[in-house]
Amino acid sequence: MRWLKFTAAGKTSWGIIEGEHVIAVEGDPFGEWRRGTQSHALKDVKIELPLIPRTFYCVGLNYLKHLKEAADRAGTVPNVPDRPEIGYRAQNALIAHDEDVVIPASATEKIHYEGELVVVIGKKAKHLTEANAMDCVFGYTIGNDVSERTWQKADRSLWRSKNADTFKPMGPWIETSVDLERMETVIRVNGQETGRFRTNDMIFGIVPFLVELSKYFALSPGDVIWMGTDGASPDLKSGDVVEIDITGIGTLRNRFVKEEV
């Protein structure tokens, strides 16, 4: 099932995508809901953020190629993690499909994308095991972890390099049924392919992160976990359009524009 948060005729609601149409739903996918009677053409609605997560977890350095390329740029030997490493991102950075990423006026030219699979939690869970970890997963969406690399190197934390307003596009919807082993992530800039990798080819898969997270935190419906990326990004400039396509989910598209001050 494919869940969409959308606006039509001035009203925002949840819906279920069926073909080229979205059927409005009363309620939400994390609680009680029932199918409504209104139907809209998908092309005619405004696609909203699929959700605002209570907690926004993220995974760093979870693909070998990405890890190696980062080490090569720094002139160091890749340091492959021996356990899942978890961080956070900020809600203020979230924007929806087809909304603009605004490059801050003070940013350098080192603006990069990271195409990521996003795991959406569907029910409360703590102290998960390898056997039951996936039971708490509701579905999947797509994220673009935008970074300002000069700031990332200069600051002791990622407060602005990863969390500036609009730096976290997510969407366009939540897909509840995917085949992780058959998924591929393809990234295009202005229509030209710039990256391609097997989505599930992670150092640590979804299960180890769920097990590790739930040792310390109670996961709740609507929490999200961004699973990291592979490869490297070109320097993006104002006017560039980045599309991230993940098999079985769809395509997240966002234009990058320079802030005017």
BELJOGI-V66647 format. One line per field, one symbol per residue. ss: DSSP state (H for helix, E for strand, L for the rest). phi: phi as a letter, one per 30 degrees, with the letter a starting at -180 (. if undefined). psi: psi as a letter, one per 40 degrees, with the letter a starting at -180 (. if undefined). A space follows every 10 residues. Layout:
BEGIN
ss = ???
phi = ???
psi = ???
END
This chain:
BEGIN
ss = LEEEEEEELL EEEEEEEELL EEEEEEELLL LLEEEEEEEE EHHHLEELLL LLLLLEEEEL LLLHHHHHHH HHHHLLLLLL LLLLLEEELL HHHEELLLLL EEELLLLLLL EELLEEEEEE ELLLELLLLL LLHHHHEEEE EEEEELEEHH HHHHLLLLLL LLLLLLLEEE EEEEELLLLH HHLEEEEEEL LEEEEEEELL LLLLLHHHHH HHHHHHLLEL LLLEEELLLL LLLLLLLLLL EEEEEELLLE EEEEEEEELL L
phi = .ccbcbbbhi bcadacdbic bbcdbcjbdc bdabdccdbb dedccddced acddbcdbcc hcbddddddd ddddibdecd dcadcbbbbc ddddbceicd dcdeeddddd cbcbdbdccc dcadaahdce dceddcddab bbbcddbcdd ddddcdbcec dccdeidbdb kdaccdbbce dcdbcbcbch icdbaaadec dcdbddeedd ddeddcbddb ejdbbdcjbb ibcddcbejd cccccbeick bcbbccbddc b
psi = ihhhhihhfe hhiiihhhbe ihhihhaiee aiiihaehhi hdeeihhihd ihidhgiihi fehddddddd dddefihhgh ieihhhaiii ddehiiheih hhhideiaeg hiihhihhhh heiiiifiid dededehdai aiihgiihdd ddddieafdd deeiheegih aeahhehigd eeihhhhihf ehheihihde gidhaddddd dddeddihii heiihheiii aiiihiihei hhhhhhheca hhhhihihhh .
END
